[in-house]
Every structure is written in structure tokens, then in C-alpha cells.
Amino acid sequence: AEPILIAHALPEIGEIPVLVPGAPVQLMVRNLHVIPHEGGSLLVCIDGSELAGRGLEFAARVASQMHGRLEILGVAEKPNEETHAREGLSAALQAHSGEFPSLKTRLRAGNAADRILEELDRGEHEMVVLGYRGRHGPARSMGSTAEKVVTHSRVPILIVPEARRTLRKILICMAPGVSARSDVIFAGRLAGRAGAQATLLHVMEGDPSELQGVDSDPRTSEYLRELTT
């Protein structure tokens, strides 16, 4: 609704004075209600590797753009890795607590993917950020942890393959017969919070030469119009 300006005369004045351009006025607020902006919560899993560190740095930038919260999960998959995991969490807390005063860190033991999925079951996070491949995965693999989390997670997963400074453009890919409304809504919210540009790409099946210059199905066009709206 459009805001409405109401002028009230002070009790001792008795009548509303004539307002002219440039005349001084006094404004007061009788009631004020503030709705806090919830920018969402990002869960980041680190293992002490450089690749996980890149994921953490980018997650912090995205959380800052979204005015959101950040929680860091350190996992010790083996008993002798617990000290290293604690040191990594301590360093991460020291590096980012200034920007995120409510920053939380958690230490878990066991399989990293299982611990991440358990954290997500608490229902407190909107997105998970992971480094690409991890310490032990082959160069062409995104890593067994990321693969398992992607398969079973109920929230979007952001996998960071390289150091990045900001989130400026988002590409949302769709295919015929796939309902992506929730994906588009989430990506739109993310783009709006981060000030990024979002592009919706709908890929049609068939020979490109046959599809070129042919109008798409009106139902598809209407569906895409509704999604972008």
C-alpha cells in the first residue's frame, strides 16, 4: 500500500497552520515497528584444505551480500584429524567474526557428507557451500562429499571450484517437463539480495535446425513468463 501522510495539529495550537513551500515543520513518530531482515543462513563445511578455504571466503562474501548469517562446520573424518579441524575452525572464527558477530562454528567427527546432511536436517540453513573436490579427490571429480550432499540435500548446494570475489550473474537452466518453480524462486531471491543479474535459460529438445525460428509452445511461453514474473 502507498504511504499516507496525515497532518495533526498540536493540542496547544488549536488549528492546522497553512503550510507553504520552505516553511519549517516538525515530524514525530508515535509508533514504530521494525521488521528484521532475515537474509538466510549459509552452512559452510571446511576440511583445512585450500579448496575449502576458497569456498569459505566466497561463502562469506555471498552471506554479506545477502545480509545473511554464516555457520561453519568442521569435520574430522579420522581421530588424528580433530586437532587440525579445531585449528581450522578457530582460524575461520577469528577471520570472519568481525563481519558476522553471530557466527557459529561446529565440530563433528565422521563422514563429512553425513555430518553435513545431519546439520541440514535441523532445518536452519537455506544453502550449503562446499569447496570443489576436497583434499583427496581426483582432479576431474567434484569429490565424494559434494556428490553425496548434492544427491540427498533438500537445500541448494553452492560448489566453489575457484576463488571468486562476488556474485554478479546467475544462470538458471531448465528443460521441458521439469518443474523448476522453487529453483527459480530461490535463485530470484538470491539474485535480489546479492544485487546480481539472473538469466532464465530454457532448453528445448530436438534438432537445432528445426527449432530455429519456430515459436515455442504457448504453454511453455506462459510458464516461463509466470516464472520470470
Secondary structure, 3 states (H helix, E strand, C coil): CCCCCCCCCCCCCCCCCCCCCCCCCCCCCCCCCCCCCCCCEEEEEECCCHHHHHHHHHHHHHHHHCCCEEEEEEEECCHHHHHHHHHHHHHHHHHHCCCCCCCEEEEEECCHHHHHHHHHCCCCCCEEEEECCCCCCCCCCCCHHHHHHHHHCCCCEEEECCCCCCCCEEEEEECCCCCCHHHHHHHHHHHHHHCCEEEEEECCCCCHHHHCCCCCCHHHHHHHHHHHC
